[in-house]
Amino acid sequence: MSTSSQNEPAQKQAIVPLSAERLSEIRTQLGDAKPATDALLVEIAQQVKDRREHNHGDTADWDWYCLNASGWLGDRMPFVLRRLLDAEAEVERLTAELAKYVGHEPTLAEEAQYRYEQQVRYAAALEASICQCEPACEGGEYLHAADCPVVPIQMQTFDAAGGAA
């Protein structure tokens, strides 16, 4: 009987979604951690590679490099977990969206609503990618700091729409 090594690829298994209770528990534990950025994921991948390729030397001595790398990686896991939870939520949303159309041709109104929701999600993602402040939510709208790059863009949109709607 052979034992598998850490370097051997794991057998592909179906991903089973977490239960609602587990998701809630993880969200509570993560608190207000923001999702990991693309740049952070690249840094983490580099750190994993560097740690794997590092000369571990005599295992009897403390491997300070690996201990430090493990600590660095552990400090960033809340952001990775938040991104993973957000990605799983998006998969669930898309699966539900797809299920509505299986065996059903969407009406023009449904198609228009879908496109509108896509644009709203895109606008929110774009705004989040350029926002440099922690906007407060008041009356269902986010209020950005005056020096946030989002404000001039919002003002251009407001002016183009002819002022208040």
Backbone as JSON Lines, residues from 0, in Angstrom:
{"i":0,"aa":"M","n":[0.84,-1.16,0.0],"ca":[0.0,0.0,0.0],"c":[0.89,1.23,0.0]}
{"i":1,"aa":"S","n":[0.67,2.12,-0.97],"ca":[1.51,3.31,-1.05],"c":[0.8,4.51,-0.44]}
{"i":2,"aa":"T","n":[1.6,5.38,0.13],"ca":[1.03,6.61,0.68],"c":[1.25,7.72,-0.33]}
{"i":3,"aa":"S","n":[0.31,8.64,-0.42],"ca":[0.44,9.71,-1.4],"c":[1.32,10.82,-0.84]}
{"i":4,"aa":"S","n":[2.03,11.44,-1.71],"ca":[2.93,12.53,-1.34],"c":[2.2,13.86,-1.49]}
{"i":5,"aa":"Q","n":[2.69,14.9,-0.83],"ca":[2.09,16.22,-0.96],"c":[2.26,16.76,-2.37]}
{"i":6,"aa":"N","n":[3.25,16.28,-3.09],"ca":[3.51,16.79,-4.43],"c":[2.68,16.11,-5.5]}
{"i":7,"aa":"E","n":[2.01,15.0,-5.16],"ca":[1.18,14.31,-6.14],"c":[-0.14,15.04,-6.27]}
{"i":8,"aa":"P","n":[-0.66,15.13,-7.5],"ca":[-1.95,15.81,-7.66],"c":[-3.07,15.02,-6.99]}
{"i":9,"aa":"A","n":[-3.99,15.74,-6.38],"ca":[-5.13,15.1,-5.73],"c":[-6.1,14.64,-6.8]}
{"i":10,"aa":"Q","n":[-6.84,13.57,-6.48],"ca":[-7.86,13.11,-7.41],"c":[-8.95,14.16,-7.49]}
{"i":11,"aa":"K","n":[-9.45,14.37,-8.69],"ca":[-10.49,15.37,-8.89],"c":[-11.79,14.88,-8.27]}
{"i":12,"aa":"Q","n":[-12.34,15.72,-7.39],"ca":[-13.59,15.39,-6.73],"c":[-14.59,16.48,-7.02]}
{"i":13,"aa":"A","n":[-15.86,16.12,-7.01],"ca":[-16.91,17.11,-7.21],"c":[-16.91,18.08,-6.04]}
{"i":14,"aa":"I","n":[-17.09,19.35,-6.34],"ca":[-17.15,20.36,-5.3],"c":[-18.57,20.43,-4.79]}
{"i":15,"aa":"V","n":[-18.73,20.19,-3.52],"ca":[-20.04,20.26,-2.89],"c":[-20.15,21.6,-2.18]}
{"i":16,"aa":"P","n":[-21.19,22.39,-2.49],"ca":[-21.32,23.7,-1.85],"c":[-21.42,23.56,-0.33]}
{"i":17,"aa":"L","n":[-20.91,24.56,0.37],"ca":[-21.01,24.58,1.82],"c":[-22.46,24.79,2.23]}
{"i":18,"aa":"S","n":[-22.82,24.27,3.38],"ca":[-24.17,24.48,3.89],"c":[-24.34,25.94,4.3]}
{"i":19,"aa":"A","n":[-25.58,26.38,4.4],"ca":[-25.87,27.76,4.8],"c":[-25.29,28.05,6.18]}
{"i":20,"aa":"E","n":[-25.33,27.05,7.07],"ca":[-24.8,27.24,8.43],"c":[-23.29,27.46,8.39]}
{"i":21,"aa":"R","n":[-22.6,26.65,7.58],"ca":[-21.13,26.79,7.47],"c":[-20.76,28.14,6.85]}
{"i":22,"aa":"L","n":[-21.49,28.53,5.79],"ca":[-21.22,29.82,5.16],"c":[-21.4,30.96,6.14]}
{"i":23,"aa":"S","n":[-22.46,30.89,6.92],"ca":[-22.73,31.93,7.92],"c":[-21.62,31.98,8.96]}
{"i":24,"aa":"E","n":[-21.2,30.81,9.4],"ca":[-20.12,30.71,10.41],"c":[-18.83,31.33,9.87]}
{"i":25,"aa":"I","n":[-18.49,31.01,8.62],"ca":[-17.26,31.53,8.02],"c":[-17.36,33.04,7.84]}
{"i":26,"aa":"R","n":[-18.5,33.52,7.36],"ca":[-18.67,34.97,7.19],"c":[-18.5,35.7,8.51]}
{"i":27,"aa":"T","n":[-19.06,35.14,9.57],"ca":[-18.94,35.74,10.9],"c":[-17.48,35.78,11.33]}
{"i":28,"aa":"Q","n":[-16.77,34.69,11.12],"ca":[-15.37,34.62,11.53],"c":[-14.49,35.58,10.72]}
{"i":29,"aa":"L","n":[-14.84,35.81,9.44],"ca":[-14.04,36.69,8.6],"c":[-14.26,38.17,8.93]}
{"i":30,"aa":"G","n":[-15.39,38.49,9.52],"ca":[-15.67,39.88,9.86],"c":[-15.75,40.73,8.61]}
{"i":31,"aa":"D","n":[-15.05,41.87,8.61],"ca":[-15.13,42.8,7.5],"c":[-13.97,42.68,6.51]}
{"i":32,"aa":"A","n":[-13.35,41.5,6.45],"ca":[-12.23,41.29,5.52],"c":[-12.71,41.52,4.08]}
{"i":33,"aa":"K","n":[-11.92,42.27,3.33],"ca":[-12.21,42.55,1.92],"c":[-11.72,41.37,1.08]}
{"i":34,"aa":"P","n":[-12.28,41.18,-0.12],"ca":[-11.8,40.11,-1.0],"c":[-10.37,40.37,-1.46]}
{"i":35,"aa":"A","n":[-9.6,39.32,-1.64],"ca":[-8.22,39.44,-2.12],"c":[-8.22,40.05,-3.52]}
{"i":36,"aa":"T","n":[-7.26,40.92,-3.76],"ca":[-7.1,41.51,-5.09],"c":[-6.35,40.52,-5.98]}
{"i":37,"aa":"D","n":[-6.38,40.78,-7.27],"ca":[-5.61,39.95,-8.21],"c":[-4.12,40.0,-7.85]}
{"i":38,"aa":"A","n":[-3.65,41.19,-7.5],"ca":[-2.22,41.35,-7.16],"c":[-1.85,40.51,-5.94]}
{"i":39,"aa":"L","n":[-2.74,40.47,-4.94],"ca":[-2.45,39.67,-3.75],"c":[-2.41,38.18,-4.1]}
{"i":40,"aa":"L","n":[-3.31,37.72,-4.96],"ca":[-3.28,36.3,-5.36],"c":[-1.99,35.95,-6.07]}
{"i":41,"aa":"V","n":[-1.48,36.87,-6.89],"ca":[-0.2,36.64,-7.57],"c":[0.93,36.58,-6.55]}
{"i":42,"aa":"E","n":[0.92,37.47,-5.55],"ca":[1.94,37.45,-4.49],"c":[1.89,36.14,-3.71]}
{"i":43,"aa":"I","n":[0.68,35.69,-3.4],"ca":[0.53,34.45,-2.64],"c":[1.05,33.27,-3.45]}
{"i":44,"aa":"A","n":[0.71,33.21,-4.72],"ca":[1.21,32.13,-5.58],"c":[2.74,32.13,-5.62]}
{"i":45,"aa":"Q","n":[3.34,33.32,-5.71],"ca":[4.8,33.42,-5.72],"c":[5.38,32.92,-4.4]}
{"i":46,"aa":"Q","n":[4.75,33.3,-3.3],"ca":[5.23,32.87,-1.98],"c":[5.13,31.34,-1.84]}
{"i":47,"aa":"V","n":[4.04,30.75,-2.34],"ca":[3.9,29.29,-2.3],"c":[5.0,28.63,-3.1]}
{"i":48,"aa":"K","n":[5.26,29.17,-4.31],"ca":[6.32,28.62,-5.15],"c":[7.69,28.76,-4.47]}
{"i":49,"aa":"D","n":[7.98,29.96,-3.92],"ca":[9.27,30.19,-3.26],"c":[9.44,29.24,-2.07]}
{"i":50,"aa":"R","n":[8.38,29.06,-1.3],"ca":[8.45,28.18,-0.13],"c":[8.69,26.73,-0.54]}
{"i":51,"aa":"R","n":[8.0,26.31,-1.62],"ca":[8.15,24.94,-2.11],"c":[9.57,24.69,-2.63]}
{"i":52,"aa":"E","n":[10.14,25.67,-3.34],"ca":[11.45,25.5,-3.95],"c":[12.61,25.85,-3.03]}
{"i":53,"aa":"H","n":[12.32,26.37,-1.86],"ca":[13.33,26.74,-0.88],"c":[14.11,25.5,-0.42]}
{"i":54,"aa":"N","n":[15.43,25.64,-0.24],"ca":[16.26,24.55,0.25],"c":[16.01,24.4,1.75]}
{"i":55,"aa":"H","n":[15.33,23.35,2.12],"ca":[14.94,23.16,3.51],"c":[16.08,22.69,4.41]}
{"i":56,"aa":"G","n":[17.13,22.19,3.82],"ca":[18.31,21.8,4.6],"c":[18.01,20.71,5.6]}
{"i":57,"aa":"D","n":[18.71,20.75,6.71],"ca":[18.56,19.75,7.77],"c":[17.23,19.98,8.49]}
{"i":58,"aa":"T","n":[16.38,18.99,8.5],"ca":[15.05,19.14,9.11],"c":[15.11,19.2,10.62]}
{"i":59,"aa":"A","n":[16.28,18.92,11.21],"ca":[16.4,18.98,12.67],"c":[16.44,20.43,13.16]}
{"i":60,"aa":"D","n":[16.89,21.35,12.31],"ca":[16.95,22.76,12.68],"c":[15.63,23.45,12.33]}
{"i":61,"aa":"W","n":[15.41,24.56,12.97],"ca":[14.23,25.35,12.65],"c":[14.4,25.94,11.26]}
{"i":62,"aa":"D","n":[13.38,25.87,10.44],"ca":[13.41,26.46,9.11],"c":[12.69,27.81,9.19]}
{"i":63,"aa":"W","n":[13.45,28.83,9.56],"ca":[12.87,30.15,9.79],"c":[12.22,30.72,8.53]}
{"i":64,"aa":"Y","n":[12.79,30.44,7.37],"ca":[12.21,30.93,6.12],"c":[10.79,30.4,5.94]}
{"i":65,"aa":"C","n":[10.63,29.1,6.11],"ca":[9.31,28.48,5.92],"c":[8.33,28.92,7.01]}
{"i":66,"aa":"L","n":[8.82,29.05,8.24],"ca":[7.94,29.52,9.31],"c":[7.46,30.94,9.03]}
{"i":67,"aa":"N","n":[8.35,31.8,8.57],"ca":[7.98,33.17,8.24],"c":[7.0,33.19,7.06]}
{"i":68,"aa":"A","n":[7.28,32.39,6.04],"ca":[6.41,32.34,4.87],"c":[5.01,31.84,5.26]}
{"i":69,"aa":"S","n":[4.96,30.84,6.12],"ca":[3.66,30.31,6.57],"c":[2.87,31.38,7.31]}
{"i":70,"aa":"G","n":[3.55,32.13,8.15],"ca":[2.89,33.22,8.87],"c":[2.38,34.29,7.92]}
{"i":71,"aa":"W","n":[3.2,34.64,6.93],"ca":[2.8,35.65,5.93],"c":[1.57,35.17,5.18]}
{"i":72,"aa":"L","n":[1.58,33.91,4.76],"ca":[0.43,33.36,4.04],"c":[-0.82,33.32,4.93]}
{"i":73,"aa":"G","n":[-0.65,32.9,6.17],"ca":[-1.78,32.82,7.09],"c":[-2.43,34.17,7.34]}
{"i":74,"aa":"D","n":[-1.61,35.22,7.41],"ca":[-2.14,36.56,7.63],"c":[-3.03,37.02,6.48]}
{"i":75,"aa":"R","n":[-2.86,36.46,5.3],"ca":[-3.61,36.89,4.12],"c":[-4.8,35.99,3.79]}
{"i":76,"aa":"M","n":[-4.98,34.91,4.53],"ca":[-6.06,33.99,4.24],"c":[-7.47,34.57,4.39]}
{"i":77,"aa":"P","n":[-7.72,35.49,5.32],"ca":[-9.09,36.04,5.38],"c":[-9.51,36.68,4.06]}
{"i":78,"aa":"F","n":[-8.59,37.34,3.38],"ca":[-8.9,38.0,2.11],"c":[-9.18,36.97,1.02]}
{"i":79,"aa":"V","n":[-8.4,35.88,1.03],"ca":[-8.6,34.81,0.05],"c":[-9.93,34.11,0.31]}
{"i":80,"aa":"L","n":[-10.23,33.84,1.58],"ca":[-11.51,33.2,1.9],"c":[-12.69,34.08,1.52]}
{"i":81,"aa":"R","n":[-12.57,35.39,1.74],"ca":[-13.66,36.3,1.35],"c":[-13.87,36.25,-0.15]}
{"i":82,"aa":"R","n":[-12.77,36.25,-0.91],"ca":[-12.9,36.17,-2.38],"c":[-13.52,34.84,-2.79]}
{"i":83,"aa":"L","n":[-13.14,33.77,-2.12],"ca":[-13.71,32.46,-2.42],"c":[-15.21,32.44,-2.13]}
{"i":84,"aa":"L","n":[-15.61,32.99,-0.99],"ca":[-17.05,33.05,-0.67],"c":[-17.81,33.89,-1.69]}
{"i":85,"aa":"D","n":[-17.23,35.02,-2.09],"ca":[-17.87,35.87,-3.09],"c":[-18.0,35.13,-4.43]}
{"i":86,"aa":"A","n":[-16.96,34.39,-4.8],"ca":[-17.0,33.63,-6.05],"c":[-18.06,32.53,-5.99]}
{"i":87,"aa":"E","n":[-18.16,31.85,-4.85],"ca":[-19.17,30.8,-4.7],"c":[-20.57,31.4,-4.75]}
{"i":88,"aa":"A","n":[-20.75,32.58,-4.17],"ca":[-22.06,33.24,-4.22],"c":[-22.41,33.6,-5.67]}
{"i":89,"aa":"E","n":[-21.42,34.05,-6.43],"ca":[-21.67,34.4,-7.83],"c":[-22.0,33.15,-8.64]}
{"i":90,"aa":"V","n":[-21.34,32.03,-8.37],"ca":[-21.66,30.77,-9.05],"c":[-23.1,30.37,-8.73]}
{"i":91,"aa":"E","n":[-23.48,30.49,-7.47],"ca":[-24.84,30.14,-7.07],"c":[-25.86,31.05,-7.77]}
{"i":92,"aa":"R","n":[-25.55,32.35,-7.85],"ca":[-26.45,33.29,-8.52],"c":[-26.58,32.96,-10.0]}
{"i":93,"aa":"L","n":[-25.45,32.66,-10.65],"ca":[-25.48,32.33,-12.07],"c":[-26.2,31.01,-12.34]}
{"i":94,"aa":"T","n":[-26.03,30.06,-11.44],"ca":[-26.72,28.77,-11.57],"c":[-28.23,28.97,-11.48]}
{"i":95,"aa":"A","n":[-28.66,29.79,-10.52],"ca":[-30.09,30.08,-10.38],"c":[-30.6,30.83,-11.61]}
{"i":96,"aa":"E","n":[-29.79,31.76,-12.12],"ca":[-30.16,32.51,-13.32],"c":[-30.32,31.58,-14.51]}
{"i":97,"aa":"L","n":[-29.39,30.66,-14.66],"ca":[-29.45,29.7,-15.76],"c":[-30.67,28.8,-15.63]}
{"i":98,"aa":"A","n":[-30.97,28.37,-14.42],"ca":[-32.1,27.47,-14.2],"c":[-33.42,28.11,-14.64]}
{"i":99,"aa":"K","n":[-33.51,29.43,-14.55],"ca":[-34.74,30.11,-14.97],"c":[-34.98,29.96,-16.47]}
{"i":100,"aa":"Y","n":[-33.9,29.78,-17.24],"ca":[-34.02,29.76,-18.69],"c":[-33.92,28.38,-19.31]}
{"i":101,"aa":"V","n":[-33.72,27.36,-18.51],"ca":[-33.64,26.01,-19.06],"c":[-35.04,25.63,-19.55]}
{"i":102,"aa":"G","n":[-35.16,25.38,-20.83],"ca":[-36.44,25.03,-21.42],"c":[-37.4,26.2,-21.52]}
{"i":103,"aa":"H","n":[-36.88,27.43,-21.4],"ca":[-37.74,28.62,-21.43],"c":[-37.04,29.71,-22.23]}
{"i":104,"aa":"E","n":[-37.7,30.21,-23.25],"ca":[-37.15,31.32,-24.04],"c":[-37.5,32.62,-23.31]}
{"i":105,"aa":"P","n":[-36.48,33.42,-22.93],"ca":[-36.77,34.65,-22.18],"c":[-37.6,35.65,-23.0]}
{"i":106,"aa":"T","n":[-38.48,36.34,-22.31],"ca":[-39.26,37.39,-22.95],"c":[-38.36,38.61,-23.13]}
{"i":107,"aa":"L","n":[-38.82,39.57,-23.9],"ca":[-38.06,40.78,-24.12],"c":[-37.86,41.53,-22.8]}
{"i":108,"aa":"A","n":[-38.88,41.55,-21.95],"ca":[-38.78,42.22,-20.65],"c":[-37.75,41.52,-19.76]}
{"i":109,"aa":"E","n":[-37.74,40.18,-19.76],"ca":[-36.75,39.43,-18.96],"c":[-35.34,39.69,-19.47]}
{"i":110,"aa":"E","n":[-35.19,39.75,-20.78],"ca":[-33.87,40.01,-21.36],"c":[-33.4,41.42,-21.0]}
{"i":111,"aa":"A","n":[-34.32,42.4,-21.06],"ca":[-33.97,43.77,-20.7],"c":[-33.59,43.86,-19.22]}
{"i":112,"aa":"Q","n":[-34.33,43.19,-18.35],"ca":[-34.03,43.19,-16.91],"c":[-32.66,42.55,-16.66]}
{"i":113,"aa":"Y","n":[-32.38,41.45,-17.35],"ca":[-31.09,40.77,-17.2],"c":[-29.96,41.7,-17.61]}
{"i":114,"aa":"R","n":[-30.09,42.39,-18.74],"ca":[-29.04,43.31,-19.21],"c":[-28.86,44.47,-18.24]}
{"i":115,"aa":"Y","n":[-29.95,44.97,-17.7],"ca":[-29.87,46.06,-16.73],"c":[-29.09,45.59,-15.49]}
{"i":116,"aa":"E","n":[-29.42,44.4,-14.98],"ca":[-28.74,43.87,-13.79],"c":[-27.26,43.65,-14.08]}
{"i":117,"aa":"Q","n":[-26.93,43.21,-15.29],"ca":[-25.52,43.05,-15.67],"c":[-24.79,44.4,-15.61]}
{"i":118,"aa":"Q","n":[-25.42,45.44,-16.13],"ca":[-24.8,46.76,-16.14],"c":[-24.62,47.29,-14.73]}
{"i":119,"aa":"V","n":[-25.59,47.05,-13.87],"ca":[-25.49,47.5,-12.48],"c":[-24.33,46.79,-11.79]}
{"i":120,"aa":"R","n":[-24.21,45.47,-11.99],"ca":[-23.1,44.71,-11.39],"c":[-21.76,45.19,-11.93]}
{"i":121,"aa":"Y","n":[-21.69,45.45,-13.24],"ca":[-20.45,45.93,-13.85],"c":[-20.07,47.3,-13.27]}
{"i":122,"aa":"A","n":[-21.05,48.19,-13.17],"ca":[-20.79,49.53,-12.63],"c":[-20.31,49.44,-11.19]}
{"i":123,"aa":"A","n":[-20.93,48.57,-10.39],"ca":[-20.52,48.41,-8.99],"c":[-19.09,47.87,-8.9]}
{"i":124,"aa":"A","n":[-18.76,46.89,-9.75],"ca":[-17.4,46.32,-9.75],"c":[-16.39,47.35,-10.2]}
{"i":125,"aa":"L","n":[-16.73,48.14,-11.2],"ca":[-15.83,49.18,-11.69],"c":[-15.61,50.24,-10.62]}
{"i":126,"aa":"E","n":[-16.68,50.64,-9.96],"ca":[-16.58,51.63,-8.9],"c":[-15.71,51.1,-7.76]}
{"i":127,"aa":"A","n":[-15.92,49.84,-7.39],"ca":[-15.13,49.25,-6.31],"c":[-13.65,49.16,-6.67]}
{"i":128,"aa":"S","n":[-13.36,48.96,-7.95],"ca":[-11.96,48.82,-8.37],"c":[-11.2,50.15,-8.33]}
{"i":129,"aa":"I","n":[-11.91,51.29,-8.44],"ca":[-11.21,52.57,-8.42],"c":[-11.42,53.34,-7.13]}
{"i":130,"aa":"C","n":[-12.32,52.87,-6.28],"ca":[-12.61,53.55,-5.02],"c":[-11.41,53.42,-4.07]}
{"i":131,"aa":"Q","n":[-11.07,54.55,-3.42],"ca":[-9.94,54.53,-2.49],"c":[-10.38,54.93,-1.09]}
{"i":132,"aa":"C","n":[-11.68,54.92,-0.85],"ca":[-12.17,55.28,0.48],"c":[-13.12,54.2,0.96]}
{"i":133,"aa":"E","n":[-13.61,54.34,2.14],"ca":[-14.61,53.44,2.7],"c":[-15.94,54.2,2.7]}
{"i":134,"aa":"P","n":[-16.72,54.12,1.6],"ca":[-17.93,54.94,1.53],"c":[-18.98,54.5,2.55]}
{"i":135,"aa":"A","n":[-19.67,55.5,3.1],"ca":[-20.76,55.23,4.04],"c":[-22.04,55.09,3.24]}
{"i":136,"aa":"C","n":[-22.88,54.16,3.65],"ca":[-24.15,53.95,2.96],"c":[-25.23,54.72,3.7]}
{"i":137,"aa":"E","n":[-25.82,55.71,3.0],"ca":[-26.9,56.5,3.58],"c":[-28.04,56.55,2.59]}
{"i":138,"aa":"G","n":[-29.21,56.14,3.04],"ca":[-30.38,56.18,2.15],"c":[-30.24,55.3,0.93]}
{"i":139,"aa":"G","n":[-29.5,54.2,1.04],"ca":[-29.32,53.29,-0.08],"c":[-28.25,53.71,-1.07]}
{"i":140,"aa":"E","n":[-27.58,54.85,-0.83],"ca":[-26.51,55.3,-1.71],"c":[-25.2,55.38,-0.93]}
{"i":141,"aa":"Y","n":[-24.1,55.09,-1.62],"ca":[-22.8,55.18,-0.98],"c":[-22.25,56.59,-1.14]}
{"i":142,"aa":"L","n":[-21.82,57.17,-0.05],"ca":[-21.26,58.51,-0.06],"c":[-19.74,58.4,0.05]}
{"i":143,"aa":"H","n":[-19.05,58.78,-1.01],"ca":[-17.6,58.67,-1.06],"c":[-16.95,59.93,-0.49]}
{"i":144,"aa":"A","n":[-15.71,59.79,-0.04],"ca":[-14.93,60.94,0.41],"c":[-14.71,61.88,-0.77]}
{"i":145,"aa":"A","n":[-14.58,63.17,-0.5],"ca":[-14.47,64.17,-1.57],"c":[-13.27,63.92,-2.48]}
{"i":146,"aa":"D","n":[-12.19,63.35,-1.95],"ca":[-10.99,63.13,-2.76],"c":[-10.95,61.75,-3.42]}
{"i":147,"aa":"C","n":[-12.02,60.96,-3.3],"ca":[-12.07,59.63,-3.91],"c":[-12.22,59.77,-5.43]}
{"i":148,"aa":"P","n":[-11.48,59.0,-6.24],"ca":[-11.57,59.11,-7.71],"c":[-12.96,58.81,-8.26]}
{"i":149,"aa":"V","n":[-13.83,58.18,-7.48],"ca":[-15.17,57.86,-7.96],"c":[-16.02,59.13,-8.1]}
{"i":150,"aa":"V","n":[-15.78,60.13,-7.25],"ca":[-16.63,61.33,-7.21],"c":[-16.66,62.07,-8.55]}
{"i":151,"aa":"P","n":[-15.5,62.38,-9.19],"ca":[-15.58,63.08,-10.48],"c":[-16.35,62.28,-11.54]}
{"i":152,"aa":"I","n":[-16.23,60.96,-11.51],"ca":[-16.95,60.12,-12.48],"c":[-18.44,60.21,-12.21]}
{"i":153,"aa":"Q","n":[-18.83,60.16,-10.93],"ca":[-20.24,60.29,-10.6],"c":[-20.77,61.65,-11.03]}
{"i":154,"aa":"M","n":[-19.97,62.7,-10.84],"ca":[-20.41,64.05,-11.22],"c":[-20.57,64.17,-12.73]}
{"i":155,"aa":"Q","n":[-19.68,63.54,-13.51],"ca":[-19.82,63.55,-14.97],"c":[-21.13,62.88,-15.37]}
{"i":156,"aa":"T","n":[-21.44,61.75,-14.73],"ca":[-22.67,61.02,-15.03],"c":[-23.87,61.87,-14.66]}
{"i":157,"aa":"F","n":[-23.8,62.54,-13.52],"ca":[-24.88,63.39,-13.04],"c":[-25.11,64.55,-14.02]}
{"i":158,"aa":"D","n":[-24.02,65.19,-14.45],"ca":[-24.11,66.3,-15.38],"c":[-24.64,65.85,-16.75]}
{"i":159,"aa":"A","n":[-24.18,64.68,-17.21],"ca":[-24.61,64.16,-18.51],"c":[-26.1,63.83,-18.51]}
{"i":160,"aa":"A","n":[-26.61,63.44,-17.33],"ca":[-28.03,63.1,-17.21],"c":[-28.89,64.35,-17.05]}
{"i":161,"aa":"G","n":[-28.27,65.53,-17.03],"ca":[-29.02,66.76,-16.89],"c":[-29.39,67.09,-15.47]}
{"i":162,"aa":"G","n":[-28.53,66.72,-14.53],"ca":[-28.8,67.01,-13.12],"c":[-29.57,65.9,-12.47]}
{"i":163,"aa":"A","n":[-30.33,66.24,-11.46],"ca":[-31.08,65.23,-10.71],"c":[-32.13,64.59,-11.58]}
{"i":164,"aa":"A","n":[-32.3,63.31,-11.4],"ca":[-33.27,62.56,-12.2],"c":[-34.68,62.8,-11.74]}
